[in-house]
Amino acid sequence: MALEDRVSLVSVTQELYVLLGKILHAGTREGTGYVRQEVVHQLLAIDLAITFEDTETQNLLATLYRELEPSVRLVEERLLAESGEAYDPALAEAGLTETGRAAKVSGFRRALDRLLGATASDRPRWVRSVLTWGDVSLGSLGGVPGIKNVVEPLKELKQSVEALMAQEHTG
């Protein structure tokens, strides 16, 4: 597996994390350090027009979101470090090399591109699609020792956000 393959997996994790913060109105950091900085900037600039009546749950999830930032950075540190290639056999076992990785990353990116280009009324549909594709990648990363314990809380946050959206009939 090449470094650029691991970079693409890190970008999916980062962009999904930013989207969750945007949905929750959690004050996502803008700084540098994102693999695809221009995409993150576009994502931060878009108006998702998602609001929640259950602000108590929203606020709890937003707090959890902020607490998970070190985990997202840890995925990057582990996969992109010089020793990151040590994860390659486990990534291969999890279906995150070659065609498997390409399908998962391109599905996520295609949905994200459609969200970024959608009209306001179509954005909820594309938010759901991005979250679904993110789940596919997180699920596979969850099968990688040393990464599983880092991405599992992010996957559970994503599922909680989806549950809140469904509860509120938003998106």
N, C-alpha and C positions, 0 to 999 in steps of 0.2 A: 504494500500500500504506500502510496506517495504522500508526502507532506500535504500537498494540495487537497488530497482526499480528506485528511483529518481537519484541515482548515475549513472545508465545506461543512463538516459536521459541527464544528464549533460555531460557524456563522448561523446555522439553523437554531442552535441552542440560544445564542445571543438574541437573535431576531424574535424568536418566540417569547423569550423573557421580556423584551421591550414591548411587544404587543400586549402581553398580560398586564404590564404596568400601565399601558395606555388605556386598556379596558377598565382597569380599576381606579384610574385617576390617581396613581400612586407616586407621581413625581419622579419619573424615570430620569436617570442621569444622562446628560447629553454628551459629556466628554469624549475623549478619544479612546482607542483601545478596542473598538469593534472591528471585526474582520471586514465587514462591508459597511463602512462608515456612512456612505451616501444613502444606502437603503435605510439605515437606522434614522438618519436625519429626515428622510421622507416620511417614515413611519411616525416619528415624533411630531411632524407638522400636520398630519392628517387629522380631521375631525371625525371621530367614529360615531359621535352622537349617541353614545350608550350611557344611560343613566339607570340608577337602581333605586327602588323604594326601600329595600332592605339595606339601609346604610350601615347598620351595625355589622352585618356580615361582610359588606363591601369593605369597611374600614379594617376589620380583622384580617381579611384576605390581603388588603394593601399593606398592612404591617408585616404579614408573613412574606409577601413579595419582597419587601425591602430587606428582610432578614435572609433571603435566599441569594442575594447578590454575590456574596463570597463563594457560594456553590457554583454559580455560573462561571465565575472567574477561575475556579478550580478545574472545571472541565477544560477550559482553555489552557491553563498551566500544564495539566497532565497530558493532553493530546498534542500540544504544540511545542513542548520542551524537547530538547535533544533526545531525551529518553522516551519520547512519545511513540517511537516506532515499536517499543516493547508491547504496546497495546494492539499492534497490527494483527497478530494471530486471533486474539479474542474478538476484535472488530470483524474479522473475516468470518468467524463462527457465528456472529450475530447478524450476518448478512449485510454488513456495512462496507463491503468492498466492491469494486467494479460495478456491475449492473445493479446490484441491490442498493448500493449507496447512491448511484446515479439516479435511480428511479425515485428513491425517497427524497433526495435533495431537490431534484427537479420538480417533483410534485409540490413540495413545500414552496419553492421559489415561484412557481407558476401561480399558485394560489395567492401568494403574497403580492406578486406583481399585479394581479387582477384586483386585489383589495386596494392597492395604491392608486390604480387607475379608475376605480369604480366611482359611480355617482353616489351621492349620500344615501339614496334609497337602496342601493345594491350592496353597500358595505357590510351590513349584518350577515348577509349570505356568505360573503368572502371571508369575514372574520371566522365563521364556523368552519369554512374549508381550510383556512390556515391552521386553526387549532387542531383539526382532524389530522392533517398532514404532519403537524408537529408531534402529535401523539405517536404516529408511526415511527418517527425517528427516535423520540425519547424511549419508546418501548424497546427498540433495538439496542440503543445505548444502555438501557437498563440490564441488558444481558452481558455487559462487559464488566468483569471484576475490576474494582478500583474506580469505576465510573458509575456503577449502579447506585451506590449509596449517595452519590452526588446528584444524579438526575432524578432519582425517585421522588424526592420532595418537590421538585419542579413539576414533574408529571402530576403529582397529587394536587398541586396548586392549580394547574391547568384544568384538571377535572373539576375542581371546586368552582372555578370561574365559569366553566360550562354549566354546571348545576345551577349556579346563581342566575346565569343568563336564561336558562330554561324556566326556572322558577318565576322569573320576572317577565317571561315571554319576550325577551330582548334578543334579537338575532336568532 
